[in-house]
Amino acid sequence: MLTLNRRHFLAGTAALLTAPSLGYAGTATPAKGGTLRISVDQAASVIHPLLTRVNPEYMVTELLYSNLTRLKVDMSVEPDLAESWSANDALTEWTFKLRGGVKFHDGSPLTATDVVETFKAILNPNNASPARNNVGPIADIVAADPLTAVFKLSGPYADFPVAMAYTVARIIPASIATGDFKKLSTSANGTGPFKLVSYEPDRLIVVERNPDYYDPSRPHLDRIEIQVFPDISAQTSALLAGNIDVVSTVQPTEYLRMKDADGVNALRIPSGQFCNINFGCDTKPFNDARVRRALALTVDRQAMVDFVTEGFGTPGNDTPLNASYRFYKDLPLRQANIEEAKKLLNEAGYPDGFEATLIASDKPSQRTQLAVALREMAKEAGIRINVQTMPHATYLDQVWKKGNFYVGFYNMQPTADAIFKLLYTSDAAWNETRWNNAAFDKVVNEARGTKDEAKRAALYAEAQQLMSDEVPSIIPVFFDVLAAKRDWVSGFEVHPRASVFRLDYVSLSDKAPKRG
C-alpha cells in the first residue's frame, strides 16, 4: 500500500497572494513534433468548456482552452492566462493581471472583457454550468483595463486562485459568452495549446498544435489523437502493441497486466478520488440518519479496498477528504458492527430491515463492484439490496442528481472547500444527496473565508465530524490514480486530481512510431 505523504498544495494563505513565476517540467529540452495517441474509456459527449462533466471531456477542453490559473502535479497553483494576482487584506477582492498578446484560435485578442463575460456566463443559472458554485462567492467582475480583471466577492475566500483552475472555468470569447452560447458544443475557439481538427465523440477527437499559443516553447507535439476505447482489455492490447501511446485511466486488473510488460511504464499516484453510495436524504427510508448510519455500519472497509480497488487504494470514512487533502481530520475509522446496525434500524422503524434498489453505472467498473460488495455486506443486517447496472450515458440522463440510492464516482478536488461545495452543501453544484444541513453549510462557509490556519483546520474538522455523524453518503474507499504509457513518451505524469492532464508538456522520443 502506498503511503499518502504527497506534498500539500499550499503552505498557507500567503502563498496565494502573489503568483509564482511560470516553470517548466524537466531540464532536458523536449523533442518537437509527432502525433500522440491517447485513449479514454468513455465518450467525450460534451466539449463546451463551461459544461463538461467527465474526464475525457475535461481532457479535450484542457487542450483547447485555458484557465486563469493551473494546477501542477503537486497540486500547487501556477499562472495560466493570468500572469499574476493579488488580493485585498479582507480576501474579498482579487485582481488578476492577464498576459499580453494572447489570441483565441480565431485570431481575436484575449482581453479582460472575455474573462468578465466568461464568468458571468458561468454564474448565469440558465446555463447550468457545473462551475457555478465552484468558482467562489463572486458578486461582481469588472475589467479595470484591457488586461486587468477584478473579482469582487460576497465574502472572503482564501482559495480563490485555486478555484480559478477549476476544470469547468475555462475562458471563452465574450462574443460567444453573450451570444451563441451553444456554439461551443460542437466547435471550439479557445486560447489553449491545441486547436480542434475533428470531433467524433464516441470514437476519435483530433487536435493539432496551436502556433500562436502564449508560450512559444509549448506544446511539443504536433498533433494528439484521443481514441475512445469502451473495451478496457482492447485498450490494454492496443498499448502493448504500440498502437496507442498513453492510457489515461487504467483499471487495477489491467494495471497488473501492464506492470511488467516490455516497453511500458505503469503509473500510479495516491489520490482523493472515490466512489460513494449516495442517499436521497429527503426520501424514505434514507431521510432518517439512523438508517444511513446503519447501512454504513455494515461495511467492512478494508475488504472493500481489497475487492473494489484490488489493493490500489485506501479505506474511506464517509467524508470526501482523506490524507491527500490539506485540512483532513483523522477520525476513528468506522468499523463494521452488524448488531449496532440492527439496533439503529429497529429504532428507525425497520425491525426487519428493508429492500432497496441500488443503481450503478457501468463506467468505471468499480461502481458495480462496490454495489455488489455492499449488497453482500448488508444482508446480515436485514437490508436487501437489488443491484441494477446501466450504461453510463443512461445513468447520466436518468439517475445522476435524480436518484435516491446510487453509486457515484468523483475525482479529487484541489481543496476541501471545492469538494464540499461540489457535492455536499445545500447550494452545491451537484447536490445529489439533498442532505441540506444548515450547520454543515455554516461551517464550510466560515472556513472558506478564514485566514487563521488553526481556526480553519478546526472548522473543517467540525464539517467532517458532521458528515461522519449524519452520513449523507457512504464513502468506503479512495482510489489510487492509475495510468500507463509507452517508454517513448516523456513528460506525461499522473495527476492526483485525475481530471488534469498537462499534455502540452508531453513529447515523443525517436523510438515512437512515425504517424501522419
Salt bridges, closest charged atoms under 4 A:
GLU57 OE2 - ARG53 NH2 3.35
GLU62 OE2 - ARG70 NH2 3.98
ASP74 OD2 - ARG7 NH2 2.09
GLU78 OE2 - ARG502 NH1 2.91
ASP159 OD2 - ARG456 NH2 2.77
GLU200 OE2 - ARG203 NH2 2.85
ASP215 OD2 - ARG218 NE 2.83
GLU225 OE1 - ARG37 NE 3.02
GLU225 OE2 - ARG223 NE 3.21
ASP245 OD2 - ARG515 NH1 2.67
GLU254 OE1 - ARG257 NH1 3.19
ASP282 OD2 - ARG434 NE 2.87
ASP288 OD2 - ARG290 NH2 2.84
ASP318 OD2 - ARG301 NH2 2.97
ASP318 OD2 - ARG334 NH1 2.53
GLU376 OE2 - ARG375 NE 2.87
GLU376 OE1 - LYS379 NZ 3.10
ASP417 OD2 - ARG448 NH2 2.77
ASP427 OD2 - LYS421 NZ 3.19
GLU446 OE1 - LYS442 NZ 3.97
GLU446 OE2 - LYS455 NZ 3.62
GLU453 OE1 - ARG326 NH2 2.35
GLU470 OE1 - ARG292 NH2 3.32
ASP480 OD2 - ARG268 NE 2.85
ASP487 OD2 - LYS511 NZ 3.31
ASP504 OD1 - ARG70 NH2 2.49
ASP504 OD2 - ARG218 NH1 2.14
